[in-house]
Amino acid sequence: MCLGAWTMTRAGAAAMPLTHADFMAAALELARAAGARGEVPVGAIVVRGDRIIGRGGNTPIAHSDPTAHAEIVALREAARATGNYRLPDCCRISSRHDAACASPEWNPRC
């Protein structure tokens, strides 16, 4: 799993700005991977500007961790990548809205 920030680019079109659809495609890819591992197929990313700074797929079964929802995993990775628990100017994109993850993910003043 990548712990650093990474930038998505479209194949052959690096100068084109990324869209919400591009970011959703990344979240859906993480969801498919979670499903392939036997987890509930949910994926999430945290975006700052045009960079994905956190990503995660559901891992509660693999890690025996009831808090290891995709959104929380992505938020934790974003915090590690920035060295800050506060994530200003960030946006979370998830393959599925999870009300249980909605409150904690925005408490760090995103």
Secondary structure as a PSIPRED ss2 file (coil, helix, strand):
# PSIPRED VFORMAT (PSIPRED V4.0)

   1 M C   1.000  0.000  0.000
   2 C C   1.000  0.000  0.000
   3 L C   1.000  0.000  0.000
   4 G C   1.000  0.000  0.000
   5 A C   1.000  0.000  0.000
   6 W E   0.000  0.000  1.000
   7 T E   0.000  0.000  1.000
   8 M C   1.000  0.000  0.000
   9 T C   1.000  0.000  0.000
  10 R C   1.000  0.000  0.000
  11 A C   1.000  0.000  0.000
  12 G C   1.000  0.000  0.000
  13 A C   1.000  0.000  0.000
  14 A C   1.000  0.000  0.000
  15 A C   1.000  0.000  0.000
  16 M C   1.000  0.000  0.000
  17 P C   1.000  0.000  0.000
  18 L C   1.000  0.000  0.000
  19 T C   1.000  0.000  0.000
  20 H H   0.000  1.000  0.000
  21 A H   0.000  1.000  0.000
  22 D H   0.000  1.000  0.000
  23 F H   0.000  1.000  0.000
  24 M H   0.000  1.000  0.000
  25 A H   0.000  1.000  0.000
  26 A H   0.000  1.000  0.000
  27 A H   0.000  1.000  0.000
  28 L H   0.000  1.000  0.000
  29 E H   0.000  1.000  0.000
  30 L H   0.000  1.000  0.000
  31 A H   0.000  1.000  0.000
  32 R H   0.000  1.000  0.000
  33 A H   0.000  1.000  0.000
  34 A H   0.000  1.000  0.000
  35 G H   0.000  1.000  0.000
  36 A H   0.000  1.000  0.000
  37 R C   1.000  0.000  0.000
  38 G C   1.000  0.000  0.000
  39 E C   1.000  0.000  0.000
  40 V C   1.000  0.000  0.000
  41 P C   1.000  0.000  0.000
  42 V C   1.000  0.000  0.000
  43 G E   0.000  0.000  1.000
  44 A E   0.000  0.000  1.000
  45 I E   0.000  0.000  1.000
  46 V E   0.000  0.000  1.000
  47 V E   0.000  0.000  1.000
  48 R E   0.000  0.000  1.000
  49 G C   1.000  0.000  0.000
  50 D C   1.000  0.000  0.000
  51 R E   0.000  0.000  1.000
  52 I E   0.000  0.000  1.000
  53 I E   0.000  0.000  1.000
  54 G E   0.000  0.000  1.000
  55 R E   0.000  0.000  1.000
  56 G E   0.000  0.000  1.000
  57 G E   0.000  0.000  1.000
  58 N C   1.000  0.000  0.000
  59 T C   1.000  0.000  0.000
  60 P H   0.000  1.000  0.000
  61 I H   0.000  1.000  0.000
  62 A H   0.000  1.000  0.000
  63 H H   0.000  1.000  0.000
  64 S C   1.000  0.000  0.000
  65 D C   1.000  0.000  0.000
  66 P C   1.000  0.000  0.000
  67 T C   1.000  0.000  0.000
  68 A C   1.000  0.000  0.000
  69 H C   1.000  0.000  0.000
  70 A H   0.000  1.000  0.000
  71 E H   0.000  1.000  0.000
  72 I H   0.000  1.000  0.000
  73 V H   0.000  1.000  0.000
  74 A H   0.000  1.000  0.000
  75 L H   0.000  1.000  0.000
  76 R H   0.000  1.000  0.000
  77 E H   0.000  1.000  0.000
  78 A H   0.000  1.000  0.000
  79 A H   0.000  1.000  0.000
  80 R H   0.000  1.000  0.000
  81 A H   0.000  1.000  0.000
  82 T H   0.000  1.000  0.000
  83 G C   1.000  0.000  0.000
  84 N C   1.000  0.000  0.000
  85 Y C   1.000  0.000  0.000
  86 R C   1.000  0.000  0.000
  87 L C   1.000  0.000  0.000
  88 P C   1.000  0.000  0.000
  89 D C   1.000  0.000  0.000
  90 C E   0.000  0.000  1.000
  91 C E   0.000  0.000  1.000
  92 R E   0.000  0.000  1.000
  93 I E   0.000  0.000  1.000
  94 S E   0.000  0.000  1.000
  95 S C   1.000  0.000  0.000
  96 R C   1.000  0.000  0.000
  97 H C   1.000  0.000  0.000
  98 D C   1.000  0.000  0.000
  99 A H   0.000  1.000  0.000
 100 A H   0.000  1.000  0.000
 101 C H   0.000  1.000  0.000
 102 A H   0.000  1.000  0.000
 103 S H   0.000  1.000  0.000
 104 P H   0.000  1.000  0.000
 105 E H   0.000  1.000  0.000
 106 W H   0.000  1.000  0.000
 107 N C   1.000  0.000  0.000
 108 P C   1.000  0.000  0.000
 109 R C   1.000  0.000  0.000
 110 C C   1.000  0.000  0.000
